[in-house]
Amino acid sequence: MNTLTTADLQRRGIAAIEEALVFGPVHIMKHNEPAAVILQESEYQHLIKTQSSKQNPDAARWIINYKPAGTRSKEEIDRQIANERNSWDLV
């Protein structure tokens, strides 16, 4: 992981970030815990595009990727619908 401490950042400033970005995203560490990540602008734009395409898939992609949550079979659903329709005739 490409890291930079807050102490290094305070001491060296933007130069420390620029040098570290050569090796990829920079994880800023504060009190030995990850606090932030700095990305190249191009990486950030790619991330935004990828995220927005996942949130707004077109209809065909949504259908292809759809995973039903239910556990009933088609036959069980059809049987329940038929039973409900039959109960309407009795009323």
N, C-alpha and C positions, 0 to 999 in steps of 0.2 A: 504494500500500500504506500502510495506517495504522500508523505505527511509533512506538515509544517506546524511548528508550535506557535502559540500566540506570542511567546517571547521572541522567537525568530522574526515573526512578522513585525513586531514593534521595533525591533532592532534594525532590520534590513529593509522593511517596507516592500514596495511593489517589486523591487528587484528580486527578492526572495520568491515571490509568486511567479514572476516571469520565468525564472530559472527552473522552478519546479514543474511548471506547466509543460515544459518540453517532454516530460516523462508521463504525461496524462493528467487526469483530474487530481487536484490537490486537496487532501483532507486536512482541515485545520483542527488541531488538537488543543483543547483547553482543559487543564487539570487532568491530563492523560485520558481524556474522553473525546471522541469525535464531536465537533461542534458545528462544522460547516464543510461544504465541498465547493471548490472553485473549478469551473470548467472553461475551456476555450469557447468562444462565442459560437463557432461552428458546431461543437458538440451540444451546446445548449439548444441551438435551433433544431438540430436533429431530434433531440429529446422531446421538444415541444411538438414537432410534427408527428412523431411516433405516438405520443400521448393523445393528441387530438384525433388521430385516425382510429385509435382504440376506443375512444369515447363515442364516436359517431360513425360506426360502420355502416356501409350501404346495406340495403335489404338482403341482397343475395349473400353477402358475407355473414350477416347476422343469422340467416337460416342455416347456412353451412356450419357455423360455429355453435349453434344452439344446442344445449345439453338439457333435455327435459329433467325436471326435478322430481316428478312423480314416479311412483312405482307400479301403478296399475297398468295392465295391458290394454290394448285396443279393444279386445273382446270384453273385458270387464267394464270398460267405459260404455261400450255399445249396449251391453246388458242392462246397465243402470239407466241409461237413457230410455231404452225400451220399457223398462218397468215403470219409470216415471210417466211416460206417455200412456201406458195402459191404465195407470191409476187415474188419469184425467177422464177416461171414458166411464169410469165407475161413478163419478160425481154427478 
